[in-house]
């Protein structure tokens, strides 16, 4: 099963970090979808392998309904952006949230 880019139509390869090197592997796919939700449903139905953010599959992994394959070769980190409306002065609660979120992402980033 493959995840197809909605913008390019290309199947997304699986990407792994091996040491300091990024490796990319394309798998043959009889069925492809364009949405991560459909991708996850297909994987839950046993239609192939997938590479999804861990938060999407954490409960499945804990239940044992999905199994991590090649955990020693993690996917690369994905960029995260925090966006907010531009104004003359940033509201203190927005600044507090941005600082907290930044610390949380740093804390959960793999070495």
Contact map, one row per residue, 1 for C-alpha under 8 A:
111000000000000000000000000111111000001001100011110000000000000000000000000000000000000000000000000000000000000
111100000011000000000000001011111000001000000000010000000000000000000000000000000000000000000000000000000000000
111110000011000000000000000000011111001000000000000000000000000000000000000000000000000000000000000000000000000
011111001111000000000000000000011110000000000000000000000000000000000000000000000000000000000000000000000000000
001111111111000000000000000000000100000000000000000000000000000000000000000000000000000000000000000000000000000
000111111000000000000000000000000100000000000000000000000000000000000000000000000000000000000000000000000000000
000011111000000000000000000000000000000000000000000000000000000000000000000000000000000000000000000000000000000
000011111100000000000000000000000000000000000000000000000000000000000000000000000000000000000000000000000000000
000111111110000000000000000000000000000000000000000000000000000000000000000000000000000000000000000000000000000
000110011111000000000000000000000000000000000000000000000000000000000000000000000000000000000000000000000000000
011110001111100000000000010000010000000000000000000000000000000000000000000000000000000000000000000000000000000
011110000111110000000000010000000000000000000000000000000000000000000000000000000000000000000000000000000000000
000000000011111000000001111000000000000000000000000000000000000000000000000000000000000000000000000000000000000
000000000001111100000001111000000000000000000000011000000000000000000000001000000000000000000000000000000000000
000000000000111110000111100000000000000000000000000000000000000000000000001100000000000000000000000000000000000
000000000000011111000111000000000000000000000000000000000000000000000000111100000000000000000000000000000000000
000000000000001111111110000000000000000000000000000000000000000000000000111100000000000000000000000000000000000
000000000000000111111110000000000000000000000000000000000000000000000000110000000000000000000000000000000000000
000000000000000011111000000000000000000000000000000000000000000000000000000000000000000000000000000000000000000
000000000000000011111100000000000000000000000000000000000000000000000000000000000000000000000000000000000000000
000000000000000011111110000000000000000000000000000000000000000000000000000000000000000000000000000000000000000
000000000000001111011111000000000000000000000000000000000000000000000000000100000000000000000000000000000000000
000000000000001111001111100000000000000000000000000000000000000000000000000000000000000000000000000000000000000
000000000000111100000111110000000000000000000000000000000000000000000000000000000000000000000000000000000000000
000000000000111000000011111000000000000000000000000000000000000000000000000000000000000000000000000000000000000
000000000011110000000001111100000000000000000000000000000000000000000000000000000000000000000000000000000000000
010000000000110000000000111110000000000000000000000000000000000000000000000000000000000000000000000000000000000
100000000000000000000000011111000000000000000000000000000000000000000000000000000000000000000000000000000000000
110000000000000000000000001111110000000000000000000000000000000000000000000000000000000000000000000000000000000
110000000000000000000000000111110000000000000000000000000000000000000000000000000000000000000000000000000000000
110000000000000000000000000011111000000000000000000000000000000000000000000000000000000000000000000000000000000
111100000010000000000000000011111100001000000000000000000000000000000000000000000000000000000000000000000000000
111100000000000000000000000000111111011000000000000000000000000000000000000000000000000000000000000000000000000
001111000000000000000000000000011111011000000000000000000000000000000000000000000000000000000000000000000000000
001100000000000000000000000000001111111000000000000000000000000000000000000000000000000000000000000000000000000
001000000000000000000000000000001111111100000000000100000000000000000000000000000000000000000000000000000000000
000000000000000000000000000000000011111110000000000000000000000000000000000000000000000000000000000000000000000
000000000000000000000000000000001111111111000000000000000000000000000000000000000000000000000000000000000000000
111000000000000000000000000000011111111111100000010000000000000000000000000000000000000000000000000000000000000
000000000000000000000000000000000001111111110000010100000000000000000000000000000000000000000000000000000000000
000000000000000000000000000000000000111111111000000000000000000000000000000000000000000000000000000000000000000
100000000000000000000000000000000000011111111111000000000000000000000000000000000000000000000000000000000000000
100000000000000000000000000000000000001111111111110000000000000000000000000000000000000000000000000000000000000
000000000000000000000000000000000000000111111110000000000000000011000000000000000000000000000000000000000000000
000000000000000000000000000000000000000011111110000000000000000000000000000000000000000000000000000000000000000
000000000000000000000000000000000000000001111111000000000000000000000000000000000000000000000000000000000000000
100000000000000000000000000000000000000001111111100000000000000000000000000000000000000000000000000000000000000
100000000000000000000000000000000000000001100111110000000000000000000000000000000000000000000000000000000000000
100000000000000000000000000000000000000000100011111000000000000000000000000000000000000000000000000000000000000
110000000000010000000000000000000000001100100001111100000000000000000000000000000000000000000000000000000000000
000000000000010000000000000000000000000000000000111110000000000000000000001000000000000000000000000000000000000
000000000000000000000000000000000001000100000000011111011000000000000000000000000000000000000000000000000000000
000000000000000000000000000000000000000000000000001111111000000000000000000000000000000000000000000000000000000
000000000000000000000000000000000000000000000000000111111100000000000000000000000000000000000000000000000000000
000000000000000000000000000000000000000000000000000011111100000000000000000000000000000000000000000000000000000
000000000000000000000000000000000000000000000000000111111110000000000000000000000000000000000000000000000000000
000000000000000000000000000000000000000000000000000111111111100001000000000000000000000000000000000000000000000
000000000000000000000000000000000000000000000000000001111111110000000000000000000000000000000000000000000000000
000000000000000000000000000000000000000000000000000000011111111000000000000000000000000000000000000000000000000
000000000000000000000000000000000000000000000000000000001111111111000000000000000000000000000000000000000000000
000000000000000000000000000000000000000000000000000000001111111111110000000000000000000000000000000000000000000
000000000000000000000000000000000000000000000000000000000111111110000000000000000000000000000000000000000000000
000000000000000000000000000000000000000000000000000000000011111111000000000000000000000000000000000000000000000
000000000000000000000000000000000000000000000000000000000001111111100000000000000000000000000000000000000000000
000000000000000000000000000000000000000000010000000000000001111111100000000000000000000000000000000000000000000
000000000000000000000000000000000000000000010000000000001001101111110000000000000000000000000000000000000000000
000000000000000000000000000000000000000000000000000000000000100111111000000000000000000000000000000000000000000
000000000000000000000000000000000000000000000000000000000000100001111110000000000000000000000000000000000000000
000000000000000000000000000000000000000000000000000000000000000000111110000000000000000000000000000000000000000
000000000000000000000000000000000000000000000000000000000000000000011111110000000000000000000000000000000000000
000000000000000000000000000000000000000000000000000000000000000000011111110000000000000000000000000000000000000
000000000000000000000000000000000000000000000000000000000000000000000111110000000000000000000000000000000000000
000000000000000111000000000000000000000000000000000000000000000000000111111000000000000000000000000000000000000
000000000000000111000000000000000000000000000000000000000000000000000111111100000000000000000000000000000000000
000000000000011110000000000000000000000000000000001000000000000000000000111110000000000000000000000000000000000
000000000000001110000100000000000000000000000000000000000000000000000000011111000000000000000000000000000000000
000000000000000000000000000000000000000000000000000000000000000000000000001111100000000000000000000000000000110
000000000000000000000000000000000000000000000000000000000000000000000000000111110000000000000000000000000000000
000000000000000000000000000000000000000000000000000000000000000000000000000011111000000000000000000000000000000
000000000000000000000000000000000000000000000000000000000000000000000000000001111100000000000000000000000000000
000000000000000000000000000000000000000000000000000000000000000000000000000000111110000000000000000000000000000
000000000000000000000000000000000000000000000000000000000000000000000000000000011111000000000000010000000000000
000000000000000000000000000000000000000000000000000000000000000000000000000000001111100000000000000000000000000
000000000000000000000000000000000000000000000000000000000000000000000000000000000111110000000000000000000000000
000000000000000000000000000000000000000000000000000000000000000000000000000000000011111000000000000000000000000
000000000000000000000000000000000000000000000000000000000000000000000000000000000001111101000000000000000000000
000000000000000000000000000000000000000000000000000000000000000000000000000000000000111111000000000000000000000
000000000000000000000000000000000000000000000000000000000000000000000000000000000000011111000000000000000000000
000000000000000000000000000000000000000000000000000000000000000000000000000000000000001111100000000000000000000
000000000000000000000000000000000000000000000000000000000000000000000000000000000000011111110110000000000000000
000000000000000000000000000000000000000000000000000000000000000000000000000000000000000011111110000000000000000
000000000000000000000000000000000000000000000000000000000000000000000000000000000000000001111111000000000000000
000000000000000000000000000000000000000000000000000000000000000000000000000000000000000000111111100000000000000
000000000000000000000000000000000000000000000000000000000000000000000000000000000000000001111111110000000000000
000000000000000000000000000000000000000000000000000000000000000000000000000000000000000001111111111000000000000
000000000000000000000000000000000000000000000000000000000000000000000000000000000000000000011111111100000000000
000000000000000000000000000000000000000000000000000000000000000000000000000000000000000000001111111110000000000
000000000000000000000000000000000000000000000000000000000000000000000000000000000100000000000111111111000000000
000000000000000000000000000000000000000000000000000000000000000000000000000000000000000000000011111111100000000
000000000000000000000000000000000000000000000000000000000000000000000000000000000000000000000001111111110000000
000000000000000000000000000000000000000000000000000000000000000000000000000000000000000000000000111111111000000
000000000000000000000000000000000000000000000000000000000000000000000000000000000000000000000000011111111100000
000000000000000000000000000000000000000000000000000000000000000000000000000000000000000000000000001111111110000
000000000000000000000000000000000000000000000000000000000000000000000000000000000000000000000000000111111111000
000000000000000000000000000000000000000000000000000000000000000000000000000000000000000000000000000011111111100
000000000000000000000000000000000000000000000000000000000000000000000000000000000000000000000000000001111111100
000000000000000000000000000000000000000000000000000000000000000000000000000000000000000000000000000000111111100
000000000000000000000000000000000000000000000000000000000000000000000000000000000000000000000000000000011111110
000000000000000000000000000000000000000000000000000000000000000000000000000010000000000000000000000000001111111
000000000000000000000000000000000000000000000000000000000000000000000000000010000000000000000000000000000001111
000000000000000000000000000000000000000000000000000000000000000000000000000000000000000000000000000000000000111
